[in-house]
Amino acid sequence: MTRNSLLAKTISRGNELICAMFAITQSAPIARWAPIPLRLIVGYGFAEHGFAKLLRGSDNFTALLHALGLPMPALFAWVTIVTEIAGGILMLLGALVPLISIPMAIVLLVAIVTVHWSYGFSSIKLQAITPHGAHFGEPGYETDLLYLACIVALVLGGAGPFAVDNWLRRCIAARDRTHHRKPESE
């Protein structure tokens, strides 16, 4: 066997392997699990940010919003904290995902416009490496866009297995079936 034919045979088997892996990962039984990691990272991330704001004190976050020039900073501080904590927990559970996605997206868009936009796209800005470790600059809006993309994917594709939304959908369907039955004639 020549070197070229061995290379061609290896490439062919590699292509077959890639095609088989693609077919497996795109099959319905596996693909249906895709929303779970999205739900977990978005839910945990939002809840963690909300609890961090709460534990540092809402007054600190209110002062930040005031410094950014946002109107009614105390009100919006609490709205943001509640949105992040409640939205994060509901997202982890896969509960009311289309509904909670709206205030969650608004929080992200406000963060992009008021804080992250001026720092550019990249969320990682290495400024220096010292004996104490790496030092980074202010994050851009990249991470906020990733969160938004995950939320959009969950709204369009569903919350996946083990989601409260699936249970709610079944309950509503069962209720609709019982309420739309024709009465039996006597």
C-alpha positions, 0 to 999 in steps of 0.5 A: 500500500502506498503512502498516498493510499494509506493517507486517503484511507485514513482520511476516509475513516476519519470522515466516517467517524466524524459523520457517525459522531455528528449523526449520534449527537444530532439524534433526538434522544441525545439532542433533547438533553442540550438545554440542561447545561444552558439552564444550569449555567444561566440559572446558577449565574443569575442566582449567584450574581443576585445573591452577591448583590444582596449579601453585599447590601442593596445599598451598595448596588443602589449607589452603583446604579445612582453613579451610573445615572439610572433613574430610581436607583433604589427601586431598580436595585431591588428589581434587579436583585429579585430578577436575578435571584428568582429568575436564576432559581426558576431557570434552574428548575426550568419553570416559566422560562419564556416568562422569566426570560423577559426581565432577565434579558432586560437586566442583561441589556441594561448591563451591556449599555450602562456598564460593559459597552465602553469596555468593548466586546471581550470579557477577558482583558489580561493587563499584567502577569505578576508574581501574585498572578494574572491581573485583568481589566474590566469585562466587556459585553461578551458574557452578557451576549452569551447569557442572552444567546442561552436564554433565546435558545431556551425560549425557542427550543424549550427547557429540556428534560426535568423542567417544571415547564414540561409538567405545567404543559401536561397539566394545562393539556389535561385540564383543557381535555377535561374542559372541552369534552362534550357532555354525554346525551341522555 
